[in-house]
């Protein structure tokens, strides 16, 4: 349905394309690559902040002096200023201290105990950093785990929590191309976790809306559960692990014909989608 709508639009006299499809595809991929590069730099910064916290003098002192839990909690406040939250876990998996990061996967700790910094995929958490299955109001988190070393021995693991919905939003939404271009991050459940460029103007599908409606929305608090609703082409392909570009056109989450490029980031467990209205994309 989306392809038919967009193709008919492209063939209309008012929308005769002035740019070649290959040129449109190259522009989309270049913008997608630029934004994915920003995500990689963000990951590097959070990893460095976690490693810095693991080497913080207050953390090392608290561990070597066998400080009480309250003292370790205070050390995390000072050590984790560049993180959304953090936790300190001993080699047996026991939680020693926590600051907005109460739920730490044991598999992540076990990997960090090998002596290197590791990272989790994106998961939904509550405001205390605990994993949740509530689809209505996910607060996505990514955890980084760094070994805490004393005399070349791993004595604990420091886990740093990052919030990609907050921290990646400016990296993906600042200075979008043209009047309708945008790039956003999506999770497997079909939620857009960075802001829509169109804000309140982005319509929310309801059971009364008869058009093909997407699963990707501008706010994660909305879950589309009615049987006749469909995912957008970009999201469906990305979620299936098929990186791609579509310059023929499909309906986006507003019901507007767009061209787009997408890529699924397996290690992050999320997809990145770049789109622009067909009208603007083919206008030179």
C-alpha positions in Angstrom: 0.0 0.0 0.0 2.7 2.5 1.0 4.7 1.7 -2.2 1.6 2.3 -4.4 0.9 5.6 -2.7 4.5 6.8 -3.0 4.9 5.6 -6.6 1.8 7.4 -7.7 3.0 10.5 -6.0 6.4 10.4 -7.7 4.7 10.0 -11.1 2.5 13.1 -10.6 3.4 16.1 -12.7 3.9 18.3 -9.6 6.5 15.9 -8.1 8.6 15.0 -11.2 11.9 14.1 -9.6 14.8 16.4 -10.3 17.4 14.3 -8.5 18.3 10.8 -9.6 17.4 7.9 -7.3 21.1 7.0 -6.9 21.8 10.6 -5.7 18.9 10.3 -3.2 20.2 7.0 -1.9 23.7 8.3 -1.5 22.4 11.3 0.5 20.4 9.0 2.8 23.3 6.6 3.4 25.7 9.4 4.1 23.3 10.9 6.7 22.8 7.5 8.3 26.5 6.8 8.5 27.1 10.3 10.1 24.6 9.6 12.8 25.8 6.1 13.5 29.3 7.5 13.8 27.9 9.8 16.5 26.5 6.8 18.3 29.9 5.1 18.2 31.5 8.2 19.8 28.9 8.3 22.5 29.6 4.6 23.3 33.3 5.4 23.6 32.7 8.3 26.0 30.4 6.3 28.2 32.9 3.4 28.3 35.7 5.9 29.2 33.5 7.4 32.0 32.8 3.9 33.4 36.5 3.0 33.4 37.4 6.3 35.0 34.8 5.6 37.8 36.3 2.2 38.3 39.7 3.8 39.0 38.3 6.6 41.2 40.3 6.9 44.5 37.2 6.9 46.7 36.0 3.6 45.1 39.4 1.9 45.5 39.8 3.2 49.1 36.4 2.0 50.1 37.1 -1.5 48.7 40.5 -1.9 50.3 39.3 -0.5 53.6 36.2 -2.8 53.6 34.0 0.3 54.0 30.4 -0.1 55.0 27.7 0.1 52.3 26.8 3.7 53.1 30.4 4.8 52.5 30.5 2.9 49.2 27.3 4.6 48.2 28.8 8.0 48.8 31.9 7.0 46.8 29.7 6.2 43.8 28.1 9.6 44.0 31.6 11.2 43.6 32.9 8.6 41.1 29.9 8.4 38.8 29.2 12.1 38.0 29.3 11.5 34.2 27.0 8.5 34.4 23.2 8.1 34.7 23.8 5.6 37.5 26.3 3.0 38.6 26.7 0.0 40.8 29.5 -1.9 42.5 29.4 -5.7 42.5 31.8 -8.1 44.1 33.4 -11.1 42.3 30.6 -13.4 43.6 27.9 -11.2 42.1 26.8 -9.5 45.4 25.7 -5.9 45.1 27.9 -3.8 47.3 26.6 -0.3 46.4 24.2 1.2 43.9 23.2 4.6 42.5 20.2 4.3 40.2 21.4 1.0 38.8 20.0 -1.8 41.0 19.6 -4.6 38.5 22.9 -5.8 37.1 22.9 -8.9 34.8 25.3 -11.6 36.2 26.5 -12.4 32.7 27.7 -8.9 32.3 29.6 -9.0 35.6 31.2 -12.4 34.7 32.5 -11.0 31.4 34.0 -7.9 33.1 35.7 -10.2 35.7 37.9 -11.4 32.8 39.6 -8.0 33.0 38.0 -5.9 30.3 35.2 -3.4 29.9 32.1 -4.8 28.4 28.7 -3.5 27.5 25.1 -4.8 27.5 22.4 -4.4 24.8 19.7 -1.8 25.3 17.1 -2.8 27.9 14.0 -1.2 29.4 14.4 -0.1 33.0 12.6 1.9 35.6 13.9 5.1 37.2 16.0 3.0 39.6 17.7 1.1 36.8 15.7 -2.1 37.4 14.8 -4.1 34.3 11.1 -4.0 33.5 8.7 -5.6 31.0 6.3 -2.6 31.0 6.0 -1.6 27.4 4.0 1.4 28.2 6.8 3.6 29.7 10.2 2.1 28.9 13.3 4.0 30.1 16.0 2.4 27.9 19.4 1.8 29.5 22.7 0.5 28.4 25.1 -0.9 31.0 28.9 -0.8 30.8 30.9 -2.9 33.2 34.6 -2.2 34.0 36.8 -4.3 36.3 38.1 -2.6 39.4 41.7 -3.5 39.8 43.8 -3.5 43.0 47.4 -4.8 42.7 46.6 -6.2 39.3 43.7 -8.3 40.7 40.1 -7.8 39.9 38.4 -7.1 43.3 35.0 -5.9 42.0 33.1 -4.7 38.9 31.8 -1.2 38.5 28.7 -1.0 36.3 27.9 2.3 34.7 24.4 3.1 33.4 23.7 5.2 30.3 20.3 6.5 29.0 20.4 6.4 25.2 17.0 8.1 24.9 18.4 11.2 26.7 22.0 11.1 25.6 21.6 10.1 21.9 18.6 12.4 21.3 20.7 15.5 20.6 23.2 13.5 18.6 20.5 12.2 16.3 18.1 15.1 16.1 20.4 18.2 16.0 20.7 19.9 12.6 18.5 17.5 10.5 18.8 17.7 6.7 16.3 19.9 5.0 12.8 20.6 6.3 11.6 17.0 6.7 14.7 14.9 7.1 15.2 13.1 10.5 17.1 10.2 12.1 15.8 8.3 15.1 16.6 5.2 17.2 14.1 2.4 17.5 14.0 -0.7 19.8 12.7 -4.2 18.8 9.3 -3.6 20.4 8.7 -0.8 17.8 9.1 2.3 19.9 11.0 5.4 18.8 13.1 6.3 21.8 14.5 9.5 20.4 12.3 12.5 19.6 10.3 12.9 16.4 11.2 16.0 14.5 7.5 16.6 14.0 6.5 16.4 17.7 2.8 16.9 18.4 2.2 17.0 14.6 3.0 13.3 14.4 -0.4 11.6 14.5 -0.9 8.7 16.8 -2.7 5.8 15.1 -5.9 4.6 16.8 -8.3 1.8 16.1 -10.5 4.3 14.2 -7.6 5.2 11.8 -8.1 3.2 8.6 -4.8 3.8 6.9 -1.8 1.5 7.2 -0.4 2.6 10.5 3.2 2.1 11.8 4.5 0.6 14.9 7.1 3.3 15.3 5.9 6.3 17.2 7.4 9.6 18.4 6.9 8.7 22.1 7.6 5.4 23.8 4.6 5.7 26.1 2.3 4.7 23.3 1.9 1.0 22.5 0.1 -0.1 19.3 -1.7 -3.3 19.9 -4.6 -3.3 17.5 -4.5 -6.1 14.9 -4.8 -4.0 11.8 -1.8 -1.8 12.6 1.4 -2.4 10.7 5.1 -1.5 11.1 6.7 0.9 8.7 8.9 -0.7 6.0 12.1 0.8 7.4 11.4 -0.6 10.9 10.2 -4.0 9.7 13.3 -4.5 7.6 15.7 -3.1 10.3 14.2 -5.3 13.0 14.6 -8.4 10.7 18.3 -7.5 10.4 18.1 -6.3 6.8 20.1 -3.1 6.3 18.7 -1.2 3.3 17.6 1.9 1.4 14.3 2.6 -0.2 14.1 5.4 -2.7 10.8 4.4 -4.2 8.8 5.4 -1.2 6.7 4.0 1.7 4.5 5.5 4.4 6.2 6.6 7.6 4.7 6.8 11.1 2.8 10.0 10.0 1.3 8.3 7.0 3.4 10.5 4.7 5.4 9.0 1.7 9.1 9.1 2.5 12.4 7.7 1.3 14.7 6.1 3.9 17.8 4.2 4.9 18.1 1.9 7.9 20.5 -0.2 9.8 20.2 -2.6 12.8 23.0 -2.3 15.4 23.2 -5.9 16.7 25.6 -5.1 19.6 23.3 -2.3 20.8 20.0 -4.1 20.1 18.5 -1.1 18.4 17.9 0.2 14.9 18.7 3.6 13.3 16.4 5.0 10.6 17.0 8.1 8.4 14.0 9.4 6.4 12.9 12.4 4.3 9.6 13.2 2.6 9.5 12.1 -1.0 8.6 15.6 -2.1 11.7 17.1 -0.6 14.1 14.3 -1.3 13.7 14.5 -5.1 13.6 18.2 -5.2 17.0 19.6 -6.3 
